[in-house]
Amino acid sequence: MTSPIVETPIVETSRLINYNVEEIRQDFPVLSQQIYGKPLTFLDSAASAQKPQVVLDAIQHYYAREYANIHRGVYYLSQVGTQKYEDARVKLQKFINARSPKEIIFVRGATEAINLVAQTYGRKFLKAGDEIILSRMEHHSNIVPWQILRDEKDLVLTVSPIDDKGNFLFGDYEKLLSERVKLVAITQISNALGTITPIRDIITAAHKVGAKVLVDGCQAVPHMRVDVQAMDADFYVFSGHKIYGPTGVGILYGREELLNAMPPYQGGGDMINSVTFAKTTYNDLPHKFEAGTPHIAGGIGLGVALDYVDGLGFDNIARHEQQILDYALNRICEVKGVNLIGRADHMAGIISFTMDLAHPHDIGTILDQDGIAIRTGHHCAQPVMDFFDIPSTARLSLGLYNTEQDIDRFIDGLHKVNRIFS
Ligand SMILES: *Cc1c(COP(=O)(O)O)cnc(C)c1O
């Protein structure tokens, strides 16, 4: 394989020392826009994060100058594309510290990754009466695929509880574990509440009874260094678009021996060794699970997004986001009639809340008039809304580019909501 001619953009490492958020914001063209004549205040990164210019450039460059289908081309462009796509896989491997790039399966996103595990691992290895443990805080995409499988195979789904602050109740979880439990599928950070779960302990306890663990890492990877070997995860999934990469691409990490034992998910090109009408043999990992032409530009763009985040440094990002979160938590308490939903002992940069006077939808609409983007609704986590006995919340979520000024505008918006509804 020839090496690629075009270098992928590199983020200057000088920023490692000095986290200059104003300078970092310049990397995100969307943030300099006006919405209804007001500066954009983007506080919805948990739904999807904005993209830095380096990611946009990498995608544009690939389509403009290097585009061709990958993996079987003998000619120059195909080889350059293949190399870049496979380089991105290696970046992902290093990013989460997998043992081998074969353990990194490119998928459409976390949703597809979880469905893949349910429909391959679950179908082959789980049988009637086996139990799967989920938490009360799961995103619908870590609930519904297991329900489909449960109904097909007569499995038992067990829900591990939380307390009224949104803490994962580890003691209760341990009591649910038994020889019947074959799989635990749990989020590392709740997208609805911001709760950080004790994932390392959850996995250790599951392994003691012989259960495998799938970790939903969607909300964790943008905020903290993830090490799948240190946490000892069997499967780990996340979407590229929440970590400043493109939509339509994400990752399933699986232990090599598990992935090897699983049947293929979809059939098609790229996932085969040889095909006759009598018999088809499957390709090796990771290609066995990657049927069809992949999202080549997406994979390459995601690799560049990881470079970008690594260039800033997780220590710096986490410190900055914690500072903004603390500031937001302090300031939101000034606003009359605000109820925080979920105040777990360990929380990431997500604040879910309701207001006495206004429905979440109205809060979102009023803030929008001032260019402030927050999410309102059930956040694809209806079971946790039921637990708090509410249909929906308003939710602020932070990215690496948010500032105290964003929070000030948001707080002004909440005061305005109170003025309108009082
Ligand atoms: C966003 C999210 C998902 C689903 O991700 P998609 O990109 O929609 O596939 C799953 N779990 C959590 C915790 C999420 O935040």
The ligand as an SDF file (V2000), in Angstrom:
LIG
                    3D

 15 15  0  0  0  0  0  0  0  0999 V2000
  -27.2630    9.7320   21.3460 C   0  0  0  0  0  0  0  0  0  0  0  0
  -27.2640    8.5470   22.1970 C   0  0  0  0  0  0  0  0  0  0  0  0
  -27.5530    7.2780   21.6740 C   0  0  0  0  0  0  0  0  0  0  0  0
  -27.9400    7.0570   20.2390 C   0  0  0  0  0  0  0  0  0  0  0  0
  -26.9870    7.5140   19.3550 O   0  0  0  0  0  0  0  0  0  0  0  0
  -27.3210    7.6210   17.7970 P   0  0  0  0  0  0  0  0  0  0  0  0
  -26.2230    8.4880   17.2910 O   0  0  0  0  0  0  0  0  0  0  0  0
  -28.6610    8.2440   17.6680 O   0  0  0  0  0  0  0  0  0  0  0  0
  -27.2580    6.2380   17.2340 O   0  0  0  0  0  0  0  0  0  0  0  0
  -27.4990    6.2170   22.5340 C   0  0  0  0  0  0  0  0  0  0  0  0
  -27.1840    6.3650   23.8280 N   0  0  0  0  0  0  0  0  0  0  0  0
  -26.9010    7.5610   24.3570 C   0  0  0  0  0  0  0  0  0  0  0  0
  -26.5440    7.6530   25.8060 C   0  0  0  0  0  0  0  0  0  0  0  0
  -26.9350    8.6890   23.5690 C   0  0  0  0  0  0  0  0  0  0  0  0
  -26.6580    9.8700   24.1050 O   0  0  0  0  0  0  0  0  0  0  0  0
  1  2  1  0
  2  3  1  0
  2 14  2  0
  3  4  1  0
  3 10  2  0
  4  5  1  0
  5  6  1  0
  6  7  2  0
  6  8  1  0
  6  9  1  0
 10 11  1  0
 11 12  2  0
 12 13  1  0
 12 14  1  0
 14 15  1  0
M  END
$$$$
